[in-house]
């Protein structure tokens, strides 16, 4: 696999919870995707939205901050700088997948419309 491509697991239809190991994702659905390293946040959201057929409200990245004991943190991916932080945090780790949590709207995405058009 090229170093310019990241394997990603996207969790959705759930919630994020904080407990003694940090941030956990409780979810009903998961999908695996591949993304180019240089992808911009809007394109990332669009690709995920197309795959899961739901409008994306927000994306969060969870990473392992300590292995003994296990501890996790999460950041909200709001802009391209946040995506670059995610990549910088993930690259040195020997973990195969980037883990994302997508908060989604209950409105399914249709090819002819988007959430913005529904709100107008």
N, C-alpha and C positions, 0 to 999 in steps of 0.2 A: 504494500500500500504506500502510495506517495506521501511524503511529509506535508504536502500541500492539501491533503484531504483528511478530514476528521470523521471518524465513526461517531454517531450521536444516537443516544436513546432519548426520546421525547416522551415524558409522562404527561398525561392530561386526564380530565374528568376526575379531579380529586382536590387535595389540599396539601399545603406544606405545614408541618408541625415541628415544634422545637421541643427536644427532650434532653436527656443526659448525654447523648452523643452528638448533639447539635441539631442540624436540620435534617428532617426525614421527609420524603415524599410519600404521601398516601394517595393512591391513584387507582382508577378502574381500567385505564387504557394506556397502552404503550405502543410506540412505533419506532423502528430503527431507520435512520437516514444517514446520508453522507453529505458533507458540506465542504466547500473549498475554504481554505484557511482565510482568504481575503474577502469573504462574503460580507456584505453590509447588513446591518440589523434588519432593515425593511425587507430585503430580499429573503433573509432567513425566515422571517415571520410569514411572508407570502408562501414560500415553499412548504412550510409546516402546515399552514392553513389549507393549502390545496390538498395535501396528503390526508389530513385528518377530517377534512370537510367541515371545519368549524373556524369561526373568526377568532384570531388570537388577541387577547387583551394584554397579556404581558408574558415575558419569558424570564426564567430565573435559572442560573447555573449553580450547581452544587459541586463542591470539590472537597476532597479529603485534605484536612489541614494537619492531622496527626494520626499516626498508625498505631501508637501504643500509649494510651487507649485510643480507639477510633474516635475522631472528632470531625464533623463536617460543618462547613459554612456555605452560605449562598449569597449571590449578588443578583440584583435585578438588572437585566440587560436592556438598558434604555436607549443606548446609542452605540455608534461604531467604536468609540473608545472603550466601552464596557466589553465589547466582543474581543478587542485586542487584549484586555486584561484577562479575560477567560482563556484565551489561547496561551498567553504568557504563563498563567497558573498551571494549565494542563500539560504543556509540552514537556516539562522536566519529569513529570510523573510517568510511571510505567503502567498506566491504566489505559485499557483499550478504548473505552468509550467516554465521551463527554456526556454528562447527564444534565438534561434540561427539564424544567417543569413549565408547561404551558398552561396559563390560566386562560380559559376559553369562554366565549359568550355562548349562551344556549341557542343562538341563532345559527343554523347551518349556512354554509357558504354555497351560493348558487352561481353558476357561470354568468348569468345575466345581471347579477346584483352584488352588492357588497353591503356591509353594515352601514357605511356612510350614506348610501342611497336609501336604506330603510329608515334612517333617522330623519331624513329631510321631510 
